[in-house]
Amino acid sequence: MPERVGGRLSLDFVNTVDPRAGYPDHSGREYLTDYDALLDWCEVSAVSMPRSTTWLRREAHRFPQAAEAAHTQAIATREALYGVLDASLADRPARRADVSQLNAALGEGIGHRSLAPDDRGGVRETWRGSDALEQVLWAVAIDAWDLLTEPELQRVRECPPEHGGCGWLLLDTSRSGTRRWCDMRTCGNRAKVRAHYERQSQ
């Protein structure tokens, strides 16, 4: 699974293609190759869902066509989310088809959120029961809604593909607001090496 460098669940979901820049020409690595891989990502990312990944994995093996359809929807939603984020960061209108795709997952997710008494006092957020294999998307969609409608969106950056970066999206929480790379150990170092060789060749 890819490193979680996005700083938000929805950004980490978008970053399950490496490199993100240039996708979907299939030149990069696709981490979510099937429904099982999608559940692996949910486990690594501690995604909250009505059902456990163990239960979902068992159901997916029982109903492979339903699992394939849920996986197809997940990839389509991921690409729609990337399209909406990319448009938002560029201050241009998002494609209606992308917004509709994201709204479908969002509507399902919100429809299954509820409140329950909390033993520590007051209430807590929880999920209504569901057997839908598509529930893997619900927490992601809700997080995306929060991000897209909060001032925090202005702190989302792209690891710059024009300078050798991967195009992953990340939340810049640095005090200076000047974070550039998804990770200095990977894209940052590659860019430094490239710049060094370019200087040497001049």
C-alpha positions, 0 to 999 in steps of 0.5 A: 500500500502507498504511504499515507502522506496526504494528511486527509483520508480523501487525499490518501485515497486519491493517491492510490495511483503512483504517479498520479500525474498522467493517470489514467494512461496506465503508465503508473502503479495501480494499488487498488487492483481489485476489491481485496486490494481496496479492503487492504487499503481500508485496513491500512488507512483505518477506514471506518465502516459499518462492517468489518473488512473481514466480513466484507472480504468474506462477502466479496468472495461469495459474490464476486460480481458484486465485489467487481462492481463495487471495485469499479465504482470505487475507482470511478469515484476516486477519479471523480474526486481527483477531478473535483479536487483538481478543478477546485485547486485551479479555480475552475468549475468541476465537471458535472459528471465528477460531482454526480459520481462523488455525490452518489457515494456521499449520499449513501455515506451520509444516509448511513451516519447516525448518533448513539449514546456515548458511555463517556457522556453525550453522543458519538457518531456511528454507522447504521448497519449495512451489508453494501460492499460499496460502504468502503467509499462512505467515509472517504466521501464524507471526508472529501465533502468536509475538505472541499467545503472548508478553508483547509482546501486552500492548503492542499498542494500537488507534488509538482510533476513538472519538477519530477514529482508524482502529482500526489495531493497533500495537505500542507500543515507546515507553519510556513505553508511552503511544503512542496513534496509528498516526501523528501525521501522520495520525490524531493530527493529525486528532484535534487538528484535531477537538478544536480545532474542538470547543473553538471551537464551545463 
